[in-house]
Amino acid sequence: MHIDAHQHYWDPARGDYGWLTPELKLLYRAFGPADLKPLRERAGVERTVVVQAAPTVDETRYLLDIAGHEPSIAGVVGWVPLLSPEAAEVIDAFAREPKFKGVRPMLQDLPDDAWIANPDLAPAIEALIAHDLAFDALIYARHVEHVETFARRFPTLRIVVDHGAKPPIRAGHAGWQSWADAITRLARFPHLHCKLSGLATEAAPGWTEETLQPYVEHLLASFGPARLMWGSDWPVLDLNGNYLLWHSVANTLLTSLSDDEREAVFGGNAAAFYRL
């Protein structure tokens, strides 16, 4: 089964998407399963993992409600106030929802890059581990030392780095080394996985297979085909690409893989990681 390991549904009228403003004209509307269905079907993607886009419990409930009526949604990665005294209780409640599969704090937007290394996160993270839930890390290369601290502290937590840690592709050679080194460091942790997603958004307009090739190759060399999972990051992807183009380019850039390895990246790894 082919699985899109990272996509979003939202409705700006809900009012809790701080980053989603009218200036983002292409994205500033409601996106739901009916919008994605024709793209999924043409790409041969049967199921998806829907990831939070607002730092609120209400949005997580909104996504779980959609998932309850939409068979194509295999899992939901939601948001929980992980430093709240009630965090473990909130996680316990969400864990009763069969499609709730993990959490994602929006680390890239937090003013403190070291937030993830705060030891006060322990009660919430232990609750995730107890319920066999996953953790999505939305980071840049600058977060790597703090993610390393976090990963050492919780060696049994399944962690996935979103969007290949957002490489600065537009910066070209100047931005390569710090990102590449960060990926190498993160990949040393066997319980860290990575999403092959979001790369088009980080590239300049007019990107090609050749633009993305060194980044895909480095992610593949670092994490291997057993710890990479393909995701679209739709509809954010539409800012600088489209679903079918990115799916096709990813397939082309992974031609070196065996059939089994390709099936893993395009579905099997997501199914195992998120317990779908």
C-alpha positions as CSV (number, residue, x, y, z in Angstrom):
1,M,0.0,0.0,0.0
2,H,1.3,3.4,-0.9
3,I,1.0,6.0,1.9
4,D,1.6,9.7,1.9
5,A,3.3,10.2,5.2
6,H,2.8,13.9,5.5
7,Q,-0.1,16.1,4.3
8,H,-2.5,18.6,5.8
9,Y,-6.2,19.5,5.9
10,W,-7.3,22.9,7.2
11,D,-9.9,25.6,7.2
12,P,-8.7,29.2,7.8
13,A,-12.2,30.1,9.1
14,R,-11.3,28.0,12.2
15,G,-9.0,30.9,13.2
16,D,-6.0,29.2,14.9
17,Y,-3.5,29.0,12.1
18,G,-1.1,31.8,13.0
19,W,1.1,31.3,9.9
20,L,-1.8,31.0,7.4
21,T,-2.6,34.5,6.4
22,P,-4.5,36.0,3.5
23,E,-1.1,36.9,1.9
24,L,-0.7,33.2,1.2
25,K,-3.4,33.4,-1.4
26,L,-2.9,30.0,-2.9
27,L,-3.2,28.3,0.5
28,Y,-5.8,30.6,2.2
29,R,-8.8,28.5,1.7
30,A,-10.2,25.2,3.1
31,F,-8.5,22.0,2.0
32,G,-10.2,18.7,2.6
33,P,-10.1,15.0,1.5
34,A,-12.2,15.8,-1.6
35,D,-9.5,18.1,-2.8
36,L,-6.7,15.6,-2.4
37,K,-8.6,12.5,-3.7
38,P,-8.0,12.9,-7.4
39,L,-4.3,13.7,-6.9
40,R,-3.9,10.7,-4.6
41,E,-5.6,8.4,-7.0
42,R,-3.6,9.5,-10.0
43,A,-0.4,8.9,-8.0
44,G,-1.6,5.6,-6.7
45,V,-1.5,6.7,-3.1
46,E,-4.2,4.9,-1.1
47,R,-3.8,6.3,2.4
48,T,-2.3,9.3,4.2
49,V,-1.0,10.7,7.5
50,V,-2.6,14.0,8.3
51,V,-0.3,16.3,10.3
52,Q,-1.3,19.3,12.5
53,A,-0.9,22.8,11.1
54,A,-2.0,24.8,14.2
55,P,-0.6,24.6,17.8
56,T,-4.0,23.9,19.4
57,V,-5.8,20.9,20.8
58,D,-8.9,22.0,19.0
59,E,-7.3,21.6,15.7
60,T,-6.2,18.1,16.6
61,R,-9.8,17.3,17.5
62,Y,-10.9,18.8,14.1
63,L,-8.5,16.5,12.3
64,L,-9.6,13.4,14.2
65,D,-13.2,14.3,13.4
66,I,-12.3,14.4,9.7
67,A,-10.4,11.1,10.1
68,G,-13.4,9.4,11.7
69,H,-15.4,9.9,8.4
70,E,-12.6,9.5,5.9
71,P,-11.2,6.0,5.1
72,S,-8.1,7.4,3.3
73,I,-6.7,8.9,6.5
74,A,-4.6,6.2,8.1
75,G,-3.4,8.4,11.0
76,V,-3.3,11.8,12.6
77,V,-0.3,13.6,14.0
78,G,-1.7,16.2,16.4
79,W,-0.6,18.9,18.8
80,V,-0.4,18.7,22.6
81,P,0.8,21.3,25.0
82,L,3.8,19.2,26.0
83,L,5.0,21.4,28.9
84,S,1.6,21.7,30.4
85,P,0.9,19.8,33.7
86,E,-2.1,18.3,31.9
87,A,0.0,17.1,28.9
88,A,0.0,13.4,29.9
89,E,-3.7,13.5,30.6
90,V,-4.4,15.0,27.1
91,I,-2.2,12.4,25.5
92,D,-4.1,9.6,27.4
93,A,-7.4,11.0,26.1
94,F,-6.2,11.3,22.5
95,A,-4.6,7.8,22.6
96,R,-8.1,6.4,22.9
97,E,-8.7,7.6,19.3
98,P,-7.6,4.7,17.0
99,K,-6.3,7.1,14.3
100,F,-4.2,9.3,16.7
101,K,-0.6,8.3,16.0
102,G,1.7,11.0,17.3
103,V,2.4,14.6,18.1
104,R,4.2,17.5,16.6
105,P,5.2,20.6,18.4
106,M,6.0,23.3,15.8
107,L,9.7,23.6,16.8
108,Q,10.7,25.7,13.9
109,D,8.4,28.5,15.1
110,L,9.4,28.5,18.7
111,P,11.7,31.4,19.8
112,D,14.0,29.1,21.8
113,D,15.9,26.6,19.7
114,A,16.7,24.6,22.8
115,W,13.1,24.1,23.8
116,I,13.2,20.4,22.7
117,A,16.0,19.8,25.2
118,N,13.9,21.0,28.2
119,P,13.9,18.1,30.8
120,D,10.4,19.2,31.9
121,L,9.1,17.6,28.8
122,A,9.7,14.2,30.3
123,P,6.2,13.4,31.7
124,A,4.6,14.1,28.3
125,I,7.2,12.2,26.4
126,E,6.9,9.2,28.8
127,A,3.2,9.3,28.1
128,L,3.8,9.1,24.4
129,I,6.1,6.1,24.9
130,A,3.6,4.4,27.1
131,H,1.0,4.6,24.4
132,D,3.4,3.7,21.6
133,L,2.9,7.0,19.9
134,A,5.4,8.8,17.6
135,F,7.0,12.3,17.6
136,D,7.4,14.5,14.6
137,A,10.4,16.9,14.7
138,L,9.8,20.0,12.6
139,I,13.3,21.4,12.6
140,Y,16.2,23.2,10.8
141,A,19.9,22.3,11.0
142,R,20.3,24.8,13.8
143,H,18.2,22.6,16.1
144,V,20.4,19.5,15.7
145,E,22.4,19.6,19.0
146,H,19.2,20.0,21.0
147,V,17.4,17.2,19.1
148,E,20.5,15.0,19.9
149,T,20.0,15.8,23.6
150,F,16.3,14.9,23.2
151,A,17.0,11.7,21.3
152,R,19.6,10.5,23.9
153,R,17.2,11.2,26.7
154,F,14.4,9.1,25.1
155,P,16.0,6.2,23.2
156,T,12.7,4.3,23.0
157,L,10.7,7.1,21.4
158,R,10.1,6.9,17.7
159,I,11.1,10.2,16.2
160,V,10.8,11.4,12.6
161,V,12.5,14.5,11.2
162,D,10.0,16.3,9.0
163,H,11.0,17.6,5.5
164,G,14.6,16.4,5.7
165,A,15.2,19.2,8.3
166,K,14.4,21.8,5.6
167,P,17.7,22.1,3.7
168,P,18.4,25.7,2.5
169,I,18.3,24.6,-1.1
170,R,17.8,28.2,-2.4
171,A,21.2,29.1,-0.9
172,G,22.9,26.5,-3.1
173,H,26.5,25.5,-2.1
174,A,26.6,28.1,0.7
175,G,23.9,26.3,2.7
176,W,24.9,22.7,1.9
177,Q,27.5,21.8,4.5
178,S,25.8,22.8,7.7
179,W,22.7,21.0,6.7
180,A,24.5,17.9,5.4
181,D,26.5,17.6,8.7
182,A,23.3,17.9,10.7
183,I,21.6,15.1,8.8
184,T,24.7,12.9,9.3
185,R,24.6,13.5,13.0
186,L,20.9,12.9,13.4
187,A,21.0,9.7,11.3
188,R,23.4,8.2,13.9
189,F,20.5,7.6,16.2
190,P,18.8,4.4,15.2
191,H,15.4,5.5,16.5
192,L,15.4,8.6,14.3
193,H,13.7,8.4,10.9
194,C,13.2,11.1,8.2
195,K,10.5,12.3,5.8
196,L,11.4,12.7,2.2
197,S,9.1,15.7,1.9
198,G,9.1,19.5,1.8
199,L,12.2,19.8,-0.4
200,A,10.3,21.5,-3.3
201,T,9.2,24.2,-0.9
202,E,12.8,25.0,0.1
203,A,14.0,25.2,-3.5
204,A,13.8,28.2,-5.8
205,P,11.0,28.4,-8.4
206,G,11.8,26.3,-11.4
207,W,13.5,23.5,-9.5
208,T,14.3,20.3,-11.4
209,E,15.2,16.7,-10.5
210,E,18.8,17.8,-10.7
211,T,18.2,20.6,-8.1
212,L,16.9,18.1,-5.5
213,Q,19.1,15.1,-6.4
214,P,22.1,15.8,-4.0
215,Y,19.7,16.4,-1.1
216,V,17.7,13.2,-1.8
217,E,21.0,11.2,-2.2
218,H,22.4,12.5,1.1
219,L,19.2,11.7,3.0
220,L,19.2,8.2,1.4
221,A,22.9,7.7,2.2
222,S,22.4,8.8,5.8
223,F,19.1,7.2,6.8
224,G,18.9,4.4,4.3
225,P,15.8,3.1,2.6
226,A,14.5,1.6,5.9
227,R,14.2,4.9,7.7
228,L,13.0,7.2,5.0
229,M,9.3,7.8,4.2
230,W,7.8,9.8,1.3
231,G,5.4,12.6,2.0
232,S,3.9,15.3,-0.1
233,D,3.5,18.2,2.3
234,W,0.4,19.0,0.3
235,P,-1.1,21.6,0.0
236,V,2.0,23.6,1.1
237,L,3.7,21.8,-1.8
238,D,1.5,23.8,-4.2
239,L,3.5,27.0,-3.4
240,N,6.4,25.7,-5.4
241,G,5.3,22.5,-7.2
242,N,2.4,20.0,-7.3
243,Y,1.5,16.6,-6.0
244,L,2.0,14.6,-9.2
245,L,5.3,16.3,-10.1
246,W,6.8,15.7,-6.7
247,H,5.7,12.1,-6.6
248,S,7.1,11.5,-10.0
249,V,10.4,13.2,-9.2
250,A,10.8,11.3,-6.0
251,N,10.3,8.0,-7.9
252,T,12.9,9.0,-10.4
253,L,15.4,10.0,-7.8
254,L,15.0,6.7,-6.0
255,T,15.6,4.5,-9.1
256,S,18.7,3.0,-7.4
257,L,16.5,1.2,-4.9
258,S,15.2,-2.3,-5.2
259,D,11.4,-2.9,-5.5
260,D,11.2,-3.8,-1.8
261,E,13.1,-0.7,-0.8
262,R,10.9,1.5,-2.9
263,E,7.8,0.0,-1.4
264,A,9.2,0.7,2.0
265,V,9.9,4.4,1.3
266,F,6.5,4.9,-0.4
267,G,4.4,3.2,2.2
268,G,5.8,0.4,4.3
269,N,8.0,2.5,6.5
270,A,5.2,4.9,7.3
271,A,2.9,2.0,8.2
272,A,5.5,0.6,10.6
273,F,6.6,3.8,12.1
274,Y,3.2,5.2,12.8
275,R,1.6,1.8,13.6
276,L,-1.0,2.3,10.9
